[in-house]
């Protein structure tokens, strides 16, 4: 039995079964799914990366082209589009997600090597533990069953982490400090930085915030080089990363310049269509009270599509009864034609300024902290047919025991994965000085990404899934026995 579970094929088979379960029993979609499918279908049929707007097909840059390109390829291979091709799309994502599991396992092995582990048996145990953790992680696996970018984002983030950890490791190699006598090896950091930049550039074609990973890696490498006084290598490493990053993005930027007359390498921050009003005031007002994904269904995701009722909004959206009355009046005007006007948006902006001036710590510290906690520790049931209601405990238990048990169980499993990652990072930090820069890099990436995501209008838990490759890799080290990670102070 032990030999069976020590076989990586068994882990991959278990991961395959889990993903097939989600695809066959719990397939899902989101508001973005249909948008991606329309972009892909128009691209394949008409050669135009665009949408039907005002009765005509118009080129847009509302989303990065990576995922629509994948969908278009599947459509071309299967001869089907949209919902008819979703099974093929999801099966392809299963294969890519399992490949991501192997990359995460390799990341754990690289971390163990950085920590000074050289014994093949010990390295294999760490690799296998990471493979099992990744293969059985439901939070990444269930995104195989939905047409969204998460599978690609997790895979490319894991690969980028591998290359950046390798770059961090190369800074401490003797050959790196003696470029005259080891000319070939001395350029290892630049080569791995170039590769990391290219992988992150490819990831940016799926998620525009992907360069945050590269920024975290460059900050740590630059710090290492600065402490050694090797200033020139900071510039060359940064140039290598930038060159790699721009490689996949330049064709997209050229297309935007030629087709849209816009010098833009990324999708618009607010995903707005041409001529569409960006509701800055409405979003600023939401940021003074919204921190849970479920609240987005009450306001943000209804805007310009459904009516919004002030009575359905949580009490924290209003500081006084008078303020609630003002919001109700603005929403009543909006509900007449379900289109937010500039005047209504300005009224929300005024409310946002007043609420922020009244409680600045709430807007700038309290709510961002709550958004971060929500994204990291929510039950992650957004793709499951579960309500997610835990409180009040007795009432939820009496209404639907299975529902509450699933919600609590998934929440505890999420806490377990996060806890393992933190434990592994602490263990690696204490056990090896040479591994500390790698730990700093992954912690910095998680912090920078989380802080950035707290500024996003709707705090969806899926946005931190790109941090799970690092959590799982570190968690595999946490599960290793003490003798498998020995101090390495060189």
N, C-alpha and C positions, 0 to 999 in steps of 0.2 A: 504493500500500500504506500509506504514512504517513497519507494522508487517511482510510483505513478505520479505522485504530487510533486516530485522533484524534476519531472519532465516538463520542459516549457510548452510542449505540444498540449499537455493537459490544461495548463493555464489558458492558452489561446483558445482551446476548445470550450472551456467554461465561459470565457469572454464572448465567444461567438454565440453560445446559447443565450447568454444574457441579452445581447444586442438583438438577436432574432426575436426574443420574447417581446422586447419593446417595439420592434418594427411590425411584427405580426399581430400583437395583441393591443398595443398602446401607441399606435402612430398618432402624430400630432402635427399641427401647423401653427403659425402665428401670423400677425398682421404683415410682417415682412416677407413671409413665405410667398404669398401671391405676387408681391412686388418683384421679388427675384425671378419668379417664374415668367412674369410678363416681360421683363428685361431680356431674359434668355430666349424666349420664343420670338420676340421681335428681332433680336440680334441674328438668330438663325434664319428666320424666314425672309427678313427684309434687309439684312445687312446693316441694320441701324440699332445702335445701343440706345433705345429710347422707349417712350411710353405714349399712349394715346391721350393727347391733351387737346381739348376743344375740338374734337372730331378729326384730329390729324396726328400722325405719328411724328413726334418731335424728339430729337436727340437730347439726352439729359446726362447729368453726372451725379444724380441723387444718391447712388450707391457705388462702392468700388466694384470693379469688374470681375474680380476673381471668382466669386461664387456663381454669378450668371454664366461665366465661361465654362465652369464645370457642368452646370445644368444644360447649357447648349450642347456640350459634347455628348452628354447622356441622351439628349433628345435626338441628336444626329445618329447615334448608334442604335437606338431603339425604334426610331420612327414615330415616337410618341412625345407629347408635350404636356405640360401642366400636371394636373392630378393623375392623369393616365400613366405618367412616367415616374410617379413618386416611389413606387416599389423599387424600380431600378436605381433611382437616385439614392435611396436608403441603403440598398445592398452595397452600392459602391462606397457609401460612407462607413458601413461596417468594416469593410476591408481597410479603409484609411484609418479608422479608429484603432483597429488592432495593430496596424503598423505604428501608430502613435504609442501604443502600449510598449512595443519593443524599443522605441526611442527613449521612453521614460525609464525603462530598465537600464538602457545604456547610460543615461544621465546619472542614475544611482551608482553605477559601476565607476564612472568617471570621478564622481565625488569621493568614492571610497579610495580610488587611486590617488587622488589629491591628498587624502588624509594619510597616505603612507601604506595602505594595505597592498601587499604584493602577492600574498598566497592565493593561488588560483581557486582553491576551494572556498575561501572566504569571499572572494570577489563574486564567485558564482552564486553563493547564498544571497548576497546583497542584490545581485541582478535578478534572481528568481523571486525574491520577496517583492521587489518593485514591480515585476511583471504581474504577479498575482494581485497586488493592490490596484494596479492600473486596470487589469482585465475585469476585476469585479467591482470597480467603482461605478455605481449607478448614475452618478451625477454627470459624468462625461459620457457614459454608455447610452443614456436615454436620448442624447442629442443626435445619435445615429438615426433616430426615428422621426426627425423633423427637418424640413428643408430650411436650414439656417447655417451660418458660417462656423459654428462652434467646433465641429470636428476638424476642419482645416486649421482654425486658430490654435487649438490645443496641440495638434501635431507639429505645426511650424514653430510654436513657442517652445515646445520640448526640444526640437532640433536646434533652435537658436540658443537655448540654455546650454546644451551640450558644447556648442562651439565657443560660447563666451566663457564657460567654466574652463575649457581647454586654454583659452587665451589668458585667463587669469593665472592658470597654472604655469604657463610658459614664461611669465614674467620672472618667476623664481628659478628658472633653469640656469645652470652655470653658463651654458652656451649663449644665453641671452645677454649675460653681463660681460661677455668677451667677444664682441662682434668681429674683432680683427682675426682671431684665431679660429672662430667657428662661424664663418661668414654665412653659410647656408642656413644653419639652424637659427641664427640670430634673427632671421626674418620670419620665424614661425608665428610670432604674435601678429604681425601684419597680415600674414596669409589666413590665419584663423579669424582675424577681425574682418577681413574681406569676405570670407565665407559667411560669417555671422551676419554681416550687413546685407548680403544677398538674400539669405533666408528670411531675415526680418523684412526686407523689401518685398519678398513674395508674400509674407504674411500680411503686409500692409494692403496688398491688393484684395484682401478679404476683410480685414479690420483696420480702419485708419489710425487707431491708437497704438498699433503694434510697435512703432519706433520707441515707445517708452521702455521696452526691454533693452534696446540698444543703448539708450541713454543711461540706464542703470549700469550696464556692463562697462560702458566707456568711462563713467565716473569712477568706478572701482579700479579699472586699469590705469587711468590717469593718476589716481591717488598713489597707486603702487609705484608707478614710474617717477612721480614727483618726489616721493620719499627717498628715492635713490639718485635723484638729481639728473635723471635721463630725460631732459625736457624735449629734445628733438624727437624722441620716439613717441611722445604724446601726440605731436602733430601728425606724424606718419601713420600712427594707429588710427587716429581720428579720421584722417583722409581715406584710409583703407575702408573703414566702416561706412563713411559717407558715399564712397564710390560704389560699394556693394549695395547699399540701400537704394541708390538712385537707379541702378541697373534695371530692375523690374518696373520701376515707376515711370521712367522716361517715356516709353511708348504711350502710356495713359496720359501723361502731361501733354505730349505732342498732339494726341487726339483732341484733348480739351481745347488746346490753343487753335487748332485748325477748324474744328467743328463748332465750338461754342465761343471762340475768341476770348478764352479765359486761361490765364496762366495759373493752373491749379493741378497739383499732384495728388491731392486728397479730395474725398467727397466733401460737400458743404457740411459744416459743423452741425447745422440744424436740419439737415436732410430736406431742404426746401426745394420745391420745384420752381421753374422760371416764372417770375411774376407773382409768386405766392408770398403773402404777408408772413413775416417771421414774428411770432407773438412774444417778443421780448418781455413786454410788461406782464403778460399772463404767466410766462415761465418764471419771472422774478417773484411774482406773488406766490406761485406754487412752492418755490424754494424756501418760503418762510413758514411752511407747515408740512409739506409732503415728504415722507421718508420711507414709506412702505410701498411695495409694488402693487398691493391690492388697492391703494388709494389712487393709483394711476388710472384704474378702470372707472373711477368716479369723475375724473376731470380731464387729465392729459389726453387719454386715448379716446375721449368723446369729442374733443374739440373739432369743430367744423364738420362733424358727422352726426352727432346726436345731441339732444338737449341735455343740459346740466342743471341739476336741482340743488340749490344751496342747502336744503334740508338733508340731503344725503351725504354731504361732506362732513368729515369729523369735526368735533368741537374745537380742536386746536387750530382750525382754519380761520377762527374768528377770536379776537380778543375781547370784544364787547358786543352786546346785542345790536348796537347801532352799526357796527362794522358788518355784521351779518346782513343787516338790512341793505347796506350799500352794495354788498356782493350780490344779494338777491335781485336788486334792481338792475345791475349790469347784466346778470345772467338772463333776466327776463327779456332785456333788449336783444341779447344774443340769440335766445331761443326762438325769436320771431322768424329768423331766416337761417339759423344754424351756420352763420358765417361771422367770425369775429372781425369787427371793423377796427380801423386805426384808433377811433375815439374810445371804443371799449377797451382796447389794449392799453391805451394811455391811462384809463381809469384804473386798471389793474396795476399798472406801474406805479401810480400814485399810492395805492394801497400798500404795495410792496415797500416803498420808501418809508412810509409811516410805520409799518410793522417793524422794519429793520431798525429805524431810529429809536423805536420804543424798547426793543429787546435785541441789541446787536449781537450779544453772545449767543442767543438762540439761533440766529440766522447763520453766523459765521463759524460757530463751534459746535453748539448742541445738535442741530439738525444734521450737519455733515457727519458727526460722530454716529448718530443714529442710522444714517444711510449706510455708513460703512459696516456697522454691526448687522444691519438687515441683510446686506449683500453677502456677508460672510457666514452668518449663522441662521439664515432663514431655513425652514424645513425643506426647501427646494422641491416643491410639489407642483410647480407651475405647469408641467407637462403631463401630470397625472390626473386622473378623474377623482381627485380628492379635494375636499373643501379647504383643508389646512387650518381648521378651527380647533384650537386647543383649549382656549378659555372662553367662558367659565368651564372649569374641569368637569364638574358634576353634570351640568347641562349637556355639554358636548358628548360625554360618555353615554348619557341616557339616549341622546338623539341618534348617534351612530358610533358604536364602539369600534367597529372595524376602521372607520374613517379616522377616528382619533388615534388609534393604535398605529396606523400607517404613518400618520403625520408625525407623531412623537418618535416613532422608530427611525424615520428618515432624518429627523432633526438630530437625534443622538448619533446616527451614523456620520452625519456631516461633521459634528463636533469631534468625533473620533478621528476622522481624516485630518482635520485641522490640528487637533492635539498631537497626533503622530508626527506631523510635519514640524511643529514647533519643538517637540521633544527631540526629534532627530537633529534639528538645527542646533539646539543647545548641546546635545551630546557631541556633535561634530566640532563645535566651537571649543569645547573643553578638552577634547581628545587630541586635537592637532592644530598647531599654530599655522601650518602651511595651508590648512583648509579654511582658515578664517576669512580670507578675502572672498572665497566662493560663497560662504555663508552670508557675508555682508551683501554681496551682489544679489542673491536671491531674496534676502529680506528687503533690500532697497527697492527691488522691482515690485514686490508685493505692496510696499508702502506707497511708492510713487503711483502705481496703478490705482490703488484704492483711493488715494487723495484725489486723483484726476476724476475718477468715477463718481465721487461725491458731488462734483459740479454738474453732472449729467442730470437732465430733467427727471427722468424716470429711473430709479435705482433697481434695475433688474438683477437678481442673483446670478444669472448666467454670465454677467460681465466679469466676474472674478474667476471663472473656470480656467482662464489662461494661467492662473497661478497654481493650479492643481498639479501640473507636471513637477514643479519644484517641491510641493508638499508631499507628493507620493514618493519622489526620490529620497527626500530626507526621511520620510516615514519608514522606508525600507532600511535605512541606516539605524533608525531607532529600534527596529525589531531585531537587529543583529546583536549577537552576544558581545560582551565587553571585549573579549579577546580578538574579535574580528576587526576592530578599529583601534589600533594601537597608537600611542602618542608618536608624532613625527614632528620634531622641533627643528628640523633642518631648514 
